[in-house]
Amino acid sequence: MFDFDATCAFGLEAVLGRELKALGLEDVRSDNGHVFFRGDYLAMARANLWARTADRVWLRLGSFRATNFEEVFQGVKGLPWAELLPEDAEFPVEGLSHGSQLSSVPALQAVTKKAVVEALAVRYGAQTFPETGARFPIRVALSKDQATISLDTSGVGLHKRGYRLLTTEAPIRETLAAGMMLLSYWDAGRLLVDPFCGSGTILLEAAMIGLNRAPGWKRDFAAEHWPAVGTQVWLDARQEAEDLFDRTTKLRISGSDGDDQAIRLANQNLERSGLDGRGITFRTRPLHQLATNTEYGVLVTNPPYGERLSDRHEVERLYTEFGSIVVPWLQTWSAYVITNHPEFVHCFGRTPDKRRKLYNGMIECTLHQYLGPRPPRPAV
């Protein structure tokens, strides 16, 4: 059994914790921007494949007190590097320091690198290593003089699903889009609408949730190439994902935007995702044409924020128009709107049932949650 750390954006810790518990992972506990769990290599592979709101999955190798560089060197050197890293391993070092006596990150990285080299030298009888093989990204994080050493099992950040090569000017990250959907009342039987869909990220994440498709299904991970993990672990995890993917359900997902280029990107992303033909549509439509005769739908969206002062009044007028259309729907609909604009609620014209602080990149935002009634159960 190993200790792992799944990192995430602030505000998504509880969502990610529920995801990992649903996977059957053990000892799941949350902290600011982190969700820790224990498991074997298969648990690690499954977390990478399935965790929709995680940024990365780190294998925690050890933690120790370090108030000087000698303590860092000895602590790092004593970890089981030779059990994990082959002789040709590439092992770049990333350093972090917060509230610690050792504040020089470059020096922290250099000392860590030297300690790993010396540990490998004992095992392989060499003083230099080619670093031409599999990649083992190392993170040394100092917080209040406590050092934690981890290996990045994910490689490229987990928000990189593989379907989004080009984006609109202000895209929402895939992990946040998935988090918004997991916080919503939507399920695969309900109409889902995004009237500011941009390049389609929220709706494509929703489609993967509705069809139970693992978000990492179309990409690879750093730990797939680690000899100590082996290939069978990943074959088993991918086969499970393949077996659980719902290939029959037809969704009702509708995205629109006033920008033709955004809709072209959304349709390209849809095709690249492999989910075209599954009831997901994107079309150019100005906001004033937004209309529906359907009850009990769900609206999830990331509208413009008006970051520049010159745009604020225009965005406020947009929010007012948006509210005049959507507020009457809320007798039966649920709506989830993320923005950092302080006047959104006033302009929209309806106080949300719940608010939740989330971060869109470095921007602190509020997810305004309008919780409509559940659809009535069909008569037996």
N, C-alpha and C positions, 0 to 999 in steps of 0.2 A: 504494500500500500504506500502511496505517495501523497504529499500535500500539494495542492494546486491553488492558484489564485486567478480567478477570472475577473479581469478589470472591466469597468464600464463607466459611462458618463454619470455624473452626479444626478441623483434623482431616480435612477433606474435600478438601484441595488435590490429593492424588494421584488421587482419584476424579474430580474435575472435570478434571484434566489428561488423564486417559484419555478422558473424554467428548469433549473438544475435539480430541484427536488422532484419535478415531474419526470426527469430522466432516471430517477432512482439513485442519484448520487448521495454519498454519505457525508455526515457532519457538515452540512451546509450552514454557513453563518456569514452575515454581511457586515461590512464596515464602509466608511466613506469611499466610494469609487471602487470597492473590492467585494467580491463574494468568494469565500474560501470553501474548499471541499476536499474530501479525501477519496482516493480510488486507485485503481490500477491503470495500466496503459490504455485499456479499452475504454475506461471512464473518461480519460483524457481525450481520446479520439472522438467519442460521442459528444463531449462538451464542445469541441471545436466544430463538429459538423452541425450541431443542433442549436447551440446557444444564440438566439437571434439578437440579443441585446448586449452581448459581450464584445469588448474591443479586442482582447487577447486572452489566451489561457497560458499561465506561467507555471512551470514546475518549480516549486520552492525547494531549494537544496539545503538551506541552512540559515540560521539567524544567530547573531552573536553581538556582544557589546564591543564597540570600537571607538575609542577616544583618540587614537593615534594611528599612523599608517602601519606600524609594526603589527598592531592588533588586527588590522584589516588583512595584511599579508598572511599572517599565521592562520587566521580564521578561514580565509579563502583556500589556502593551500591544503588545509585539513579536510576539505570536502571531497567526495568520491568522484573526481573528474575522470579518472581512468576507467571507471565502470560505464561511463556514458560516452566519452569522446574518443573516437578512433584517432589513429596517429595523424591522419590527413585532415582532421576536422578544421573547419573555419569557425573561429570563435571571437567575433567582435564584442566589445564591451560597452554597454551604455551605463552611465552613472547618474545618480540623483542624490541630492543632499538637501535636507530640510531640518532646520533647527538643531544642527549638530556642530560639534567643534571642528570637524573636518569639512570645510566648505569648498575646497578646490575640487571640482568635478573632474577636470583633466588628470590631476594627480591621483584621484581615487580610481579612475579607469586604468591608469598606467600601473598602479600597484596591484590591482586585481588581475590584469593581464599577466604580469610577471609571476604572480603566485600560481596561476593556472599553468603557465609554461613550466615552472619548477615541479609542480605536481605531476604533469605529464612526462617530464624528463625522467623521473624515478621509474615510471612504468615502461617507457619506450626506449630508454637509454640514449636519448638525443637531447640536444640543447636548442635546436631550432626545428620548426615544423612548417610544412609547405602551405597549409591551410587551403588546399585545393579541393577538399571533399565536401561532405554535407555541412550545412550551416547550423551552428548552435549559438544563437544570440544570447549573450549573458547580460543580466541587469544586476548592478550593485546599487541598492537603495539604502541610504542612510537617513534615519528619522530619529531625532532626539538621541543620537549616539548609539542607536541600534542598527546594525547592518543586516540586510536581508539579501541573499544571493539567489537568483532565479534564472531559469532558462526559458526562453520564449518558444513554446511549442507550436505557435500559430504561424509565425513568419509574417507575411503581409497581414495587416490588420483585418479582423474578421468582418468589418463592414464591407470589404471588397468581395462581393458575392460573385462577380464575373459578368453580370448583365449590363452594368452601367459603365460605358467607356467615355461618354460625353454627357455633360449635365448643363442645366440652365445656370444663370448667373448666381443665384442664391439657393443652391440645392440643400435638401435636408439629408443628413447622414442616414444610411440604411438602418443602422442599429436604433437610432431614435425613432425612425418611422415605424419599425417593428414594435418598439416599446409603446408608442401611442396606440397601435392596434391592439396590443395585449392588454392595455388599460381600458379599452372600449368594450361596449356591449355587442360588438359585431360578431356574427358567426356566418358560416358559409351559406346559410339559407336566407340571409337578408340582403337587400339591395345596399350597396355601398357607393357613396358619391364623394368625389373630391373636385370642387369647382375651381381650385387653384392648383392643378395637379403638376404643373411644371413638367419635368422629365419622367414623372410617373412613379417615383420611388415609393410613396406611401401605399399606393394601390398594388404595386408589384410585391411589396412585402406582405400586404394583406392576402394576396392570392396564394403566396407560399404557405402562409398560416392556414388558410382555408382548405388547401389541398394537402396539408401535412407534408410539405416538401422541405427537407433539411436545407437551410440557407447556404450551407457549405458544400452542397451536392456537386457544384460545377467547378470547384477550385481545389488546390492542394495546400498542404501545410508543411511547416518546417520539419516537424517530428515524423512525417512520413518517410524521411530519408535517414533517420537515426537507426543504426544497426542494433542498438540495445532494445529498441521497440519492436522491430521486425515488421514484415509486411502483412502477416496474417491478421494482426490487430486491426489494421486499416481496411483489409478486405472484409472482415466481419462487420465493422462499423458501417462501411459503405453498402454492404448487402442489406443490412437492417434498414438503412435509409431508402434504398431502392424498394424494398418490400412494403414500406409504410407509406410511400407516395401514392396518393389517391389520383388515379388516372381516369376516373369516370365522372366525377361531380362537375357540373357546369355552374359557374359562378355568375352573379349579377353585379358587376363592378364597372362603374362609369366615371371616367375622368374627363375633365374639360379645362380649357385655359384659353384666354384671349390671344395668346401668342402662338402663331403658326409654327415657328421654329421649335418651341417647346413641345408641341404635339408631335412634330416629326421625330424629335428625340425620344419621346415617350413610346411611340410606336416601334422605333428601332430597338429600344430597350426591351419592349415586350417580345419582339421576335427573338432577340438574343437570349432572353430568359427561357425560351422553350415553352412558354405558357400561352402563346397565341392560340386562338381557337377554343379557349376555355371560358369564354363569357366576359372577357375584359376588353373594354373599348375606350379609346381616347379620341377626342374630336375637338376642333377649334370651336369655341362658343363664348361669346362675351357674357359677363356676369348677368346682365339684365335678362338674358334668355333662359336663365336657370329656372326650371319648373319641374314638377312631378305630380302624378296622380297616385303614387304609391304611398301606402302608410307603413309605419314601423321600419323605415329605413334608417341608415346610419350615415352621417356625414363626418369625415375626418379630413382636416386640411391644415396647410401651412401657408397662410396668405402672406402677401408682402408686409414688411414691418415698417417701412418708412424710416430707414436708418438715417438718411440725410435730412437735415432740417427742411430743405426745400421740398421734400416729398411728403412731409408729415400731413399737411392739410389734404393732399390728394388721397393718401391712404385712409385718413379719417372719413372722407366722403365715401371711399370704397367700403369701409366697414359699415357705414350707415346704410348704404344700398344693400349690402350683404344681409344685414339684420332685417331689413324690411321684407326681404324675400324669405329668409330661413326661419325667423322667429315664429311665424304662423305654423310652420311644419312641426314645431316642437311639442305640439299636443300628442303626437305619436312617435316622432323621430327622436333619436339621440344625436348629439353633435359634439365634436371634440376639435377645438381650435387652438393652435399654439401660436403665440406672438409675444414679443417683448414690449409692445406698445402700451403705455400706461392708460390710455383712453379707450382701449378696445371695448370694454364692457359698456361704457357710456354711449359710444357710437353704435354698437350692436343693438342695444336696447333691451337686453335681458341679462340678469345676474346669473352666473353659472351655479349649478348645484354643488360643484366641487372645483377647487383650484389645486394645481400641483406644479411645483417648481421643477423645471427641466432645463437642460443646457443644450442649445443647438450650436455645436462647436463651442466657442468661448462666450456665446451670448446667453445670458440668463433670461429665460422665458417663462411664461405661465401657460400651462395647458388648461384651458377653460373647458370644463366638462358639463354638458347639459344632458342629464340622464333621463331620457324619455322612458315610457313604460315598455315592458317586455311585450312582444307580440302575443296575442291570445293563442292558447293551444287549440289545434284543430279539433273539431268535434269528432268523437269516436263513432 
